[in-house]
């Protein structure tokens, strides 16, 4: 298990999460997305809280 996987599992255990955490990153330009491997583009809107 990689270090990040272990950290992720520990965090989920401590916080008693019911769902998987999702991360997002704000970028200055849309072109920056093309540089990231395995990016999934979502066609619908989301509310971040």
N, C-alpha and C positions, 0 to 999 in steps of 0.2 A: 504494500500500500504506500502510495507516495505521501510525502509530508503534507501536501495540501489536502489530500483525501482524508488523512487522519485528523487534521485540524477541522475540516468541515464536519466530520462525524462527531467530534467532540462538541462543537458549537451546537449542532442540532440536538445532541443529547442534553446539553446544559439548558438550552432554551425551550426544550420540549416542543419543537416545531412540528406542525401537522403537514406542512408542505415543504417542498424544496426551496431554498433561497434563490432569488433571481437577482442578478447584478445588471446594472446598466452603466454606461459611460457616456458622458456628454462630450461632444466633439465640436470643434470650431467649424469644420467643413465636412460636408457629406462625403466627399471624396476619400476621407480618411478611413471610411468603412471598407473600402475595396482593399486596403492594406492588411486587414485582419482576417486570418484564416478561419473558416467555418462559421462565419457570421450568419445568423438567421434574421431576415427582415420580416417584420410582422406587418400585415396589411391593415390592421385595425388599430384604433386608438387605445391608450391605456391611461389610467389614473395612478400616479405615483404618490405614495403617502409616507 
